């Protein structure tokens, strides 16, 4: 076995076990301890749809620089047990010179794992845990991982002591003994994976998931009411908002289903409170009729869709970018609305706050398209700056002109909205075609004028530079959106080291389509690779429906759950440029 001490810019490892074995707990402890050591890092998870007893894997990556995606190959795999490991082995391929840590009492290493050529090291994880009163196998695994990657026991114990404080001193003492024993066995292997030139610990480092960041962005944007119906992988948005809204004087109400939750949010917004709900693809399908109501009645609303593998129930715990079509085109009739997509976990905060601003400023529903790989990923990130935009609704009061014209045609298409109880501000707010006063109407002039009004306010709004992200330079471009931004960024860095300059254009604003801004960003492009995580190339088709892209255009897309990685994108570009 290679016993060299490897200095790496990035280390990737996986801890696997059956549901309830504690793999996720171990991963979370390691990630937080890495932050205390001054490292950057990211953790995602691969779990089955079962409530208990299924497969579970904590996927971790540590680096000396910010990371926005997981690695495509892993240096180290630690198996608490092998139950159901064959279900997700393809998602964590090992490097040929990697290590597999296996308990001999757990049985043979599955062929799906051993076929990588990685070195198998046997450590009796269960026996070690049993040798310590109150010992747990996942704490042994935590120590083994820490020993191989060089995390200090003090940083680990600071995290463990905080997380186990409610369980008492005995549990903390047993965990420390397990961690130290696991580290001792790792040290015996005389091989470590070490972060090269780790950065000094910056103040203000955050440890946050994309779902939590969306919740925080919503509150910073002014949201004070949320309606909730749980659905994987969006539930954590609502779980985080429940106590957090209460702290700022807001409230979350759990509804009986998705239809009730969106209608509650529309009602709260009609009453004057910026409002939000969160769901995934199946829930979004149920919400479409009410999204049409919010469009017609011009009620501000934010709907977060944390996408998962579809169609139908699909794979609830895995990631895919396949709800773009329904978010953009799903409503009946012509229904002008806004669709935005966060680009990274950190960007979930920014995009959610912007979405609230857009909804309130234009009195329009905004759909936020996140996905499982962003929403449930936990990252170490620098503390973000407070953003300038904050929800501001154009409100009518009784000093305005009488009679009150709720849907008056205005220069920017946005009409002042009277809050319930405002003297003289009564109006009808429903989904029927209406006159400027709000009175239901069957006249073609009202249908045409109100349709144009709703179109103009969305089409003519000043979105500014927030529409997308442009990085790098060159006549080869990666055009993408959402969660593929992370691996695309990493691919561009790798290609630059080879002397291949590539520009990244990642769209945050999906609808209305930012045609002029996009075309300006693509000026001079000779090659454009459009990358996305779905089966039919929905993003490419959406772009093509608005414009012909310059230069030679190729697509790279595939469905989930196996995520597109940086090395794959790099290969496509490298082969193309050198062909």
matplotlib code that plots the C-alpha trace (Angstrom):
import matplotlib.pyplot as plt

x = [0.0, 1.2, 2.2, 3.0, 1.5, -0.5, -0.9, -4.1, -6.1, -9.2, -10.1, -13.3, -14.6, -17.8, -19.2, -21.9, -24.2, -27.9, -30.5, -30.0, -26.4, -25.3, -23.4, -25.1, -24.3, -20.6, -20.5, -22.0, -19.5, -16.5, -17.7, -18.2, -14.8, -13.2, -14.6, -13.0, -9.7, -10.0, -10.9, -13.6, -16.0, -19.3, -21.5, -24.3, -26.2, -27.4, -30.3, -33.1, -36.8, -37.5, -38.3, -36.1, -33.8, -32.7, -29.3, -27.5, -24.2, -22.6, -20.6, -17.9, -15.4, -12.8, -10.5, -8.2, -10.5, -14.3, -16.1, -19.5, -19.8, -19.0, -16.0, -16.7, -14.3, -13.5, -10.2, -11.7, -14.8, -15.6, -18.4, -20.2, -22.0, -22.7, -26.5, -28.0, -24.6, -25.2, -28.0, -25.7, -22.2, -22.2, -22.6, -19.3, -16.7, -13.3, -10.0, -7.8, -5.3, -8.1, -8.8, -11.8, -12.2, -14.3, -15.3, -14.5, -17.5, -19.8, -19.1, -17.3, -16.9, -19.6, -18.3, -19.8, -17.3, -14.3, -14.1, -12.6, -9.2, -8.9, -7.0, -9.2, -8.2, -10.0, -10.7, -13.1, -15.4, -18.2, -15.8, -14.1, -17.4, -18.5, -15.2, -16.2, -19.2, -21.8, -19.6, -21.1, -19.9, -20.4, -18.1, -15.4, -16.0, -15.7, -12.3, -11.1, -12.0, -10.4, -7.2, -6.8, -7.4, -5.7, -8.5, -7.6, -9.4, -10.0, -12.0, -14.0, -14.8, -15.8, -18.5, -19.4, -19.7, -22.0, -24.2, -24.4, -24.8, -28.3, -27.3, -24.9, -21.2, -21.2, -22.2, -19.6, -16.9, -17.8, -17.7, -14.3, -13.0, -14.5, -13.0, -9.5, -9.7, -10.7, -7.9, -5.4, -6.4, -6.2, -2.8, -1.5, -2.1, 0.7, -1.2, -2.9, -4.7, -3.7, -5.0, -2.2, -1.7, -4.9, -6.1, -6.2, -9.6, -11.6, -14.0, -17.7, -17.5, -21.0, -22.2, -25.5, -27.6, -29.2, -32.7, -31.7, -30.2, -33.5, -35.3, -32.9, -33.0, -36.8, -36.8, -34.2, -36.4, -39.4, -41.3, -43.4, -45.7, -45.2, -47.6, -46.2, -47.0, -44.0, -42.4, -38.8, -36.4, -38.0, -39.2, -36.1, -37.0, -40.2, -38.6, -36.1, -38.7, -41.0, -38.9, -37.1, -40.3, -41.6, -38.4, -39.2, -42.9, -44.0, -45.7, -45.7, -48.9, -48.8, -51.6, -53.4, -52.0, -50.2, -53.4, -54.2, -50.7, -50.4, -53.9, -53.0, -49.9, -52.0, -54.5, -51.8, -50.1, -53.5, -53.7, -50.4, -47.7, -45.0, -45.5, -43.9, -44.4, -42.0, -42.6, -41.1, -42.3, -45.4, -46.5, -45.8, -48.1, -51.0, -50.2, -50.5, -54.1, -53.5, -50.4, -52.7, -55.0, -52.1, -51.1, -54.6, -55.3, -51.7, -51.0, -47.3, -46.1, -42.9, -43.1, -39.9, -39.5, -36.6, -36.5, -36.1, -36.0, -39.2, -41.7, -44.4, -42.9, -39.7, -36.8, -37.7, -34.3, -32.2, -31.6, -32.6, -33.3, -36.4, -39.1, -38.1, -40.8, -43.6, -42.3, -42.1, -45.0, -47.2, -50.0, -53.1, -53.6, -51.0, -49.8, -46.8, -44.8, -41.1, -38.9, -35.4, -32.8, -30.1, -26.6, -24.9, -25.7, -24.5, -26.5, -29.7, -29.8, -29.2, -31.7, -34.4, -34.1, -34.2, -37.3, -39.2, -38.1, -39.4, -42.7, -43.4, -42.2, -44.2, -47.1, -46.4, -45.8, -42.1, -41.1, -37.6, -36.1, -33.6, -32.9, -31.9, -28.2, -28.4, -31.1, -29.8, -26.1, -24.4, -21.4, -18.8, -19.0, -17.8, -20.4, -22.4, -23.0, -26.4, -28.1, -29.6, -32.9, -35.8, -39.5, -41.4, -45.0, -46.8, -49.6, -52.8, -54.3, -57.4, -55.6, -55.5, -57.9, -61.5, -63.0, -60.2, -59.0, -57.1, -56.0, -55.5, -53.2, -50.0, -46.7, -44.9, -47.9, -47.9, -51.1, -51.3, -52.7, -55.1, -54.8, -58.0, -59.8, -58.4, -61.3, -62.5, -60.2, -62.6, -62.2, -62.8, -59.7, -60.3, -59.3, -62.0, -61.1, -61.8, -62.0, -59.4, -61.8, -61.7, -65.2, -65.6, -65.9, -66.4, -65.3, -62.5, -61.0, -60.6, -59.0, -56.6, -55.6, -55.2, -53.2, -50.9, -50.6, -49.5, -47.1, -45.5, -44.7, -42.8, -41.1, -40.1, -38.8, -35.2, -33.5, -30.0, -26.9, -28.8, -30.0, -27.0, -23.3, -20.5, -17.0, -13.8, -13.1, -12.6, -14.5, -15.6, -18.6, -20.3, -24.0, -25.9, -28.2, -28.9, -26.8, -24.7, -22.9, -20.7, -19.2, -19.0, -16.9, -14.6, -14.3, -13.3, -10.6, -9.2, -9.2, -7.5, -4.6, -4.2, -4.2, -7.8, -9.7, -13.5, -16.2, -19.0, -22.5, -25.0, -28.6, -30.3, -33.3, -35.1, -38.4, -38.8, -36.0, -33.1, -32.5, -30.4, -28.2, -27.6, -26.7, -24.3, -22.6, -22.2, -20.7, -17.7, -18.5, -17.3, -18.3, -21.2, -21.7, -25.1, -25.1, -28.0, -29.3, -32.4, -33.2, -34.6, -32.5, -35.3, -33.0, -31.5, -35.0, -36.1, -33.1, -33.7, -37.3, -36.1, -33.0, -30.4, -27.1, -24.0, -21.2, -21.2, -23.6, -23.5, -25.5, -24.5, -27.4, -28.6, -31.2, -30.4, -29.6, -26.0, -24.9, -22.9, -19.4, -16.6, -14.4, -17.1, -17.7, -13.9, -13.7, -16.4, -14.7, -11.2, -12.1, -14.1, -11.4, -8.6, -10.6]
y = [0.0, 3.5, 5.1, 8.6, 11.6, 13.1, 16.9, 17.8, 20.9, 18.8, 15.7, 13.7, 11.0, 9.1, 7.5, 4.9, 2.7, 1.7, 4.2, 4.9, 3.9, 7.5, 8.2, 11.6, 12.6, 11.6, 13.6, 16.7, 16.6, 16.3, 19.2, 21.5, 20.5, 21.2, 24.7, 25.2, 24.1, 26.8, 24.6, 25.0, 22.2, 20.8, 17.8, 16.2, 13.1, 10.1, 8.4, 6.1, 7.1, 4.8, 6.4, 4.0, 1.1, 2.3, 3.2, 6.4, 8.0, 11.2, 12.6, 15.1, 17.3, 19.4, 21.9, 24.9, 27.0, 27.5, 24.6, 24.6, 21.0, 17.5, 15.6, 13.0, 10.5, 9.8, 9.3, 7.5, 5.4, 4.3, 1.7, 1.4, -1.5, -2.6, -2.9, -1.7, -0.2, -1.5, 1.0, 4.0, 2.8, 4.3, 7.8, 7.6, 6.0, 5.6, 6.6, 3.6, 4.7, 5.4, 3.6, 1.5, 1.1, -2.0, -3.9, -7.6, -8.6, -6.8, -9.2, -8.9, -5.6, -5.4, -5.9, -2.5, -1.0, -3.3, -3.1, 0.4, -1.1, 0.9, -0.6, -2.3, -1.8, -3.9, -2.1, -3.8, -0.9, -2.7, -4.5, -1.2, 0.5, -2.4, -2.1, 1.3, 1.7, 3.6, 3.6, 4.0, 2.8, 6.1, 7.8, 5.2, 6.1, 9.8, 9.2, 7.0, 9.8, 12.5, 10.4, 10.0, 13.6, 15.3, 16.9, 17.6, 15.8, 19.1, 20.6, 17.4, 17.3, 21.0, 20.1, 16.8, 18.3, 21.0, 18.5, 16.0, 18.5, 17.4, 13.8, 14.4, 13.9, 10.2, 10.4, 13.0, 11.0, 7.8, 9.7, 11.1, 7.6, 6.3, 9.2, 8.8, 5.0, 5.5, 8.0, 5.6, 2.9, 5.3, 6.4, 2.8, 2.7, 5.2, 7.0, 10.3, 12.7, 16.2, 19.6, 21.6, 25.2, 25.4, 28.9, 30.6, 30.6, 33.6, 35.2, 34.9, 31.5, 30.1, 26.5, 26.4, 24.4, 25.7, 25.2, 27.1, 29.9, 30.2, 30.6, 33.3, 35.1, 35.1, 36.6, 39.2, 40.0, 40.8, 37.5, 37.3, 34.4, 30.9, 28.1, 24.6, 21.1, 18.7, 17.2, 15.9, 17.6, 21.0, 20.3, 21.8, 25.2, 25.2, 23.6, 26.4, 29.1, 27.9, 29.2, 31.9, 33.6, 33.6, 35.5, 38.4, 38.6, 36.3, 32.9, 29.6, 27.5, 23.8, 23.1, 19.9, 19.7, 21.7, 23.3, 24.7, 25.9, 28.0, 29.5, 30.4, 32.2, 34.0, 35.0, 36.3, 38.3, 39.8, 40.9, 42.7, 40.2, 39.1, 35.3, 32.1, 28.4, 25.6, 22.3, 19.9, 18.9, 16.9, 19.8, 22.4, 20.5, 20.9, 24.6, 25.6, 26.7, 28.9, 30.4, 31.4, 33.1, 35.0, 36.1, 37.3, 39.0, 40.4, 39.1, 38.9, 35.4, 33.3, 29.6, 27.6, 24.3, 22.2, 19.9, 16.1, 13.3, 12.8, 12.2, 11.5, 10.4, 9.6, 9.4, 11.8, 12.0, 12.6, 15.7, 16.7, 19.9, 18.7, 21.1, 24.0, 23.3, 23.2, 26.3, 28.3, 26.9, 25.1, 27.6, 27.7, 30.8, 33.5, 34.0, 36.4, 35.5, 35.2, 32.2, 32.4, 29.8, 30.0, 29.1, 27.8, 27.0, 30.5, 32.0, 30.5, 33.3, 36.0, 34.6, 34.0, 37.6, 38.9, 36.7, 38.4, 41.8, 40.9, 39.5, 42.6, 45.2, 43.8, 42.2, 38.9, 35.2, 34.2, 30.6, 29.8, 26.6, 25.1, 21.3, 18.6, 19.0, 22.6, 22.4, 19.6, 20.3, 21.8, 24.1, 26.1, 29.6, 33.1, 35.3, 37.0, 40.8, 42.2, 42.8, 46.2, 45.1, 44.7, 44.0, 47.2, 46.9, 49.9, 50.4, 52.5, 54.5, 56.5, 59.7, 58.3, 59.0, 57.9, 55.7, 53.2, 51.5, 48.4, 47.4, 50.8, 50.9, 52.6, 53.5, 50.5, 48.2, 48.1, 49.4, 50.5, 47.7, 48.5, 46.5, 45.0, 47.5, 50.6, 53.1, 53.3, 50.5, 47.7, 45.7, 42.2, 40.0, 36.8, 35.0, 36.4, 38.8, 42.2, 46.0, 48.4, 48.8, 45.0, 44.3, 41.0, 41.6, 39.7, 42.7, 42.1, 45.5, 44.6, 41.2, 42.7, 45.7, 43.8, 41.1, 43.7, 45.4, 42.1, 41.4, 44.8, 45.0, 41.8, 42.3, 45.9, 45.6, 46.5, 43.2, 44.7, 42.5, 40.0, 38.2, 35.9, 35.2, 35.8, 34.6, 34.1, 35.0, 33.2, 32.3, 28.9, 29.3, 27.0, 28.1, 26.7, 27.4, 26.5, 23.9, 23.0, 26.4, 24.8, 22.0, 24.4, 26.8, 24.1, 22.8, 26.3, 26.5, 23.1, 24.0, 27.3, 25.4, 23.6, 26.9, 26.5, 29.7, 29.3, 31.7, 30.8, 32.2, 31.0, 32.3, 33.2, 34.7, 32.1, 34.0, 36.5, 35.6, 38.1, 38.1, 41.3, 40.5, 36.9, 37.8, 40.5, 38.0, 35.6, 38.1, 36.6, 33.1, 30.4, 27.4, 27.1, 24.0, 24.0, 21.9, 20.8, 17.9, 16.5, 14.0, 16.2, 19.3, 21.6, 24.6, 24.3, 24.2, 27.2, 29.2, 28.1, 29.2, 32.8, 33.1, 31.4, 31.1, 32.2, 29.9, 26.1, 24.9, 21.5, 20.0, 18.0, 16.8, 13.7, 12.9, 12.5, 11.1, 10.7, 14.4, 16.0, 16.7, 19.1, 16.5, 15.5, 19.0, 19.5, 16.5, 17.7, 21.1, 19.7, 17.2, 19.8, 22.5, 20.0, 18.2]
z = [0.0, -0.8, 2.5, 1.2, 2.8, 0.0, -0.1, -2.0, -2.8, -2.3, -0.4, -1.0, 1.3, 1.8, 5.0, 4.3, 6.3, 6.5, 7.7, 11.4, 11.4, 11.9, 8.7, 8.3, 11.9, 11.4, 8.2, 9.8, 12.6, 10.3, 8.1, 11.1, 12.5, 9.1, 9.3, 12.7, 11.1, 8.5, 5.6, 3.1, 2.6, 1.4, 2.3, 0.4, 1.0, -0.9, 0.8, -0.2, -0.1, 2.9, 6.2, 8.1, 7.1, 3.7, 2.4, 3.6, 2.6, 3.7, 0.8, 1.8, 0.1, 1.9, 0.2, 0.6, -1.5, -1.7, -3.3, -5.0, -6.2, -5.1, -6.5, -9.2, -7.5, -3.9, -2.0, 1.0, 1.7, 5.2, 5.5, 8.9, 7.2, 3.6, 3.8, 0.5, -0.6, -4.1, -4.5, -4.5, -5.2, -8.7, -7.1, -5.2, -7.5, -5.8, -7.3, -8.2, -5.5, -2.9, 0.3, 1.4, 5.1, 5.9, 9.0, 8.3, 10.4, 7.9, 5.2, 1.8, 0.1, -2.6, -6.1, -7.1, -4.7, -4.9, -8.7, -8.4, -7.6, -4.4, -1.5, 1.1, 4.7, 7.4, 10.7, 13.2, 13.6, 15.5, 17.9, 18.6, 19.4, 21.6, 23.6, 24.9, 27.3, 25.3, 22.2, 18.8, 15.4, 13.7, 16.2, 15.5, 11.8, 12.6, 14.2, 11.3, 8.9, 11.0, 11.3, 7.6, 6.7, 9.6, 11.6, 15.2, 18.0, 19.8, 16.9, 16.6, 20.3, 20.4, 17.8, 19.5, 22.9, 21.6, 19.7, 22.6, 25.4, 26.1, 26.4, 29.3, 30.1, 29.7, 26.0, 25.3, 27.1, 25.2, 21.9, 22.6, 23.4, 20.1, 18.1, 19.6, 19.0, 15.4, 14.9, 16.4, 13.9, 11.0, 12.1, 12.0, 8.3, 7.8, 5.0, 5.2, 2.8, 3.7, 2.5, 1.0, 2.2, 4.2, 4.7, 8.0, 9.6, 8.5, 10.9, 10.1, 8.4, 7.9, 7.8, 6.0, 3.5, 0.4, 1.9, 5.0, 2.8, 0.9, 4.1, 5.3, 2.0, 2.2, 5.6, 4.6, 1.7, 3.9, 4.0, 7.2, 6.4, 5.1, 4.4, 4.5, 3.4, 3.8, 0.7, 0.1, -0.6, 0.2, 3.8, 5.4, 3.9, 5.9, 9.0, 9.1, 8.6, 11.3, 14.3, 12.3, 11.2, 14.8, 15.8, 13.5, 14.2, 11.4, 11.3, 9.5, 9.2, 8.1, 5.7, 4.8, 1.3, -1.4, -2.7, 0.7, 1.3, -1.8, -1.3, 2.3, 1.0, -1.6, 1.1, 3.5, 0.7, -0.3, 3.3, 3.0, 4.2, 1.8, 1.7, 0.5, 0.2, -0.8, -2.5, -5.1, -8.5, -7.6, -5.3, -8.0, -10.3, -7.8, -7.3, -10.9, -10.9, -7.9, -9.5, -12.4, -9.8, -8.3, -11.8, -12.8, -9.4, -9.3, -5.8, -4.9, -4.1, -3.9, -4.6, -4.1, -6.0, -4.8, -7.8, -7.5, -10.0, -11.9, -13.4, -10.8, -7.5, -9.3, -6.8, -4.0, -2.5, -5.6, -7.8, -11.3, -13.2, -14.9, -13.7, -15.9, -18.5, -15.9, -14.1, -17.4, -19.4, -16.9, -16.3, -18.5, -20.7, -21.1, -17.5, -17.3, -14.2, -13.2, -12.8, -11.2, -10.3, -7.6, -9.0, -5.9, -2.2, -1.2, -4.1, -2.7, -0.1, -2.8, -5.2, -2.6, -1.4, -5.0, -5.7, -2.8, -4.2, -7.7, -6.4, -4.3, -6.7, -9.7, -7.8, -9.5, -8.6, -8.7, -8.9, -7.5, -9.1, -6.7, -6.6, -4.1, -4.9, -3.8, -1.2, 1.0, 0.5, 3.5, 2.9, 4.7, 3.2, 3.9, 5.7, 2.9, 2.8, 3.5, 0.2, -0.7, -2.2, 0.2, -0.6, -1.3, -2.5, -4.2, -1.7, -2.2, 0.7, 1.1, 0.0, -3.5, -6.4, -6.1, -7.2, -6.4, -9.6, -8.4, -11.9, -13.4, -16.5, -15.4, -17.0, -15.5, -15.4, -11.6, -9.9, -6.2, -4.1, -1.3, 1.9, 3.3, 5.6, 3.7, 3.5, -0.1, -1.2, -1.7, -4.9, -6.3, -6.5, -8.3, -11.5, -13.8, -16.5, -15.0, -15.7, -14.2, -11.3, -10.7, -11.8, -13.6, -17.4, -20.6, -22.8, -25.2, -24.4, -20.8, -21.6, -24.0, -21.9, -18.7, -20.5, -22.0, -18.6, -16.9, -19.8, -19.8, -16.0, -16.2, -19.6, -18.9, -15.4, -14.8, -13.7, -14.0, -13.7, -11.4, -14.5, -14.6, -13.8, -16.3, -15.5, -17.5, -21.1, -24.4, -27.5, -26.0, -23.7, -21.2, -21.0, -18.1, -15.2, -11.6, -9.8, -12.8, -12.3, -9.6, -11.7, -14.7, -12.7, -11.6, -15.1, -16.3, -13.6, -14.6, -18.3, -17.7, -16.1, -19.4, -21.4, -22.6, -21.8, -21.4, -20.4, -18.1, -18.6, -16.0, -16.1, -12.8, -14.6, -16.6, -17.3, -18.7, -21.0, -20.7, -24.5, -24.8, -21.8, -22.9, -26.5, -25.2, -23.0, -26.0, -28.4, -30.1, -29.1, -31.6, -29.5, -27.0, -24.8, -23.2, -20.0, -17.9, -15.7, -17.4, -20.1, -22.9, -22.8, -21.5, -20.9, -24.4, -25.9, -23.8, -25.0, -28.7, -28.5, -28.0, -30.1, -32.3, -30.5, -32.3, -33.4, -33.2, -30.4, -28.7, -25.9, -22.9, -20.8, -19.0, -16.3, -12.6, -10.1, -11.1, -11.1, -13.9, -12.7, -13.5, -15.2, -17.6, -18.6, -19.0, -21.3, -23.6, -23.9, -24.3, -26.9, -28.8, -28.8, -29.7, -32.5]

ax = plt.figure().add_subplot(projection="3d")
ax.plot(x, y, z, "-o")
ax.set_aspect("equal")
plt.show()
